[in-house]
Amino acid sequence: MAWPKSFRKLSNFSSWPANYRFAYVLVIAGIFVCLGVLVFGNQPAEGQVLLGLGLIVCLVLGWMMPSWALDETEEKAKRAWRK
């Protein structure tokens, strides 16, 4: 089974700029934190709704961010050309 188009850029994760990698790691951590608190936490209904929304946002970002990622060498070349 092939990866979806958006995940094909994960194969060159190390070539992403550092801020993209950091944000993607935080999104993955957010998914686990939201799931953990939803499953094991004793939250009122409002807290569960907010955690669910946070989980949805993290899942969407985790799915979409690889398609937005730039190659660090390409980005540096574009910035140098603009200067």
C-alpha positions in Angstrom: 0.0 0.0 0.0 1.4 3.4 -1.0 1.7 6.4 1.2 -0.8 9.2 0.5 0.6 12.1 -1.4 0.9 14.3 1.6 3.0 11.8 3.5 5.6 11.2 0.7 7.6 14.2 2.0 8.1 12.4 5.3 10.8 10.3 3.6 13.0 13.4 3.6 12.0 14.6 7.0 15.6 15.5 7.9 15.7 18.0 5.0 12.8 20.0 6.4 13.7 23.3 8.0 14.1 23.0 11.8 11.0 25.0 12.6 8.8 22.7 10.5 10.3 19.6 12.1 9.7 21.1 15.6 6.1 22.0 14.8 5.4 18.5 13.4 6.8 16.8 16.5 4.6 19.1 18.7 1.6 18.1 16.6 2.3 14.5 17.2 2.8 15.1 20.9 -0.5 17.1 21.0 -2.3 14.1 19.5 -1.0 11.8 22.3 -1.6 14.3 25.0 -5.2 15.0 23.9 -5.9 11.2 23.6 -4.4 10.5 26.9 -6.3 13.1 28.8 -9.6 12.2 27.0 -9.2 8.5 27.9 -7.6 8.7 31.3 -8.7 12.1 32.5 -11.8 12.9 34.5 -13.0 16.0 32.6 -16.3 17.8 32.6 -18.2 17.9 29.4 -16.7 21.3 28.3 -13.2 19.9 28.8 -14.0 16.9 26.8 -15.3 19.0 23.9 -12.2 21.3 24.0 -9.9 18.2 24.1 -11.9 16.7 21.2 -11.5 19.9 19.2 -7.8 20.0 20.0 -7.4 16.4 18.9 -9.2 17.2 15.6 -6.9 20.2 15.0 -3.8 18.1 15.7 -5.0 15.3 13.4 -5.7 17.7 10.6 -2.4 19.4 11.0 -0.6 16.1 11.2 -2.2 15.1 7.9 -1.7 18.4 6.1 1.8 19.6 7.3 3.9 17.2 5.2 2.3 18.6 2.0 3.3 22.1 3.2 6.9 21.2 4.1 9.7 22.8 2.1 13.1 21.4 1.4 15.6 23.4 3.4 18.1 23.7 0.6 15.4 25.0 -1.8 14.2 27.5 0.8 17.7 28.8 1.4 18.2 29.2 -2.4 14.9 31.1 -2.8 15.9 33.4 0.1 19.3 34.0 -1.4 17.8 34.8 -4.8 15.4 37.3 -3.3 18.2 39.2 -1.6 
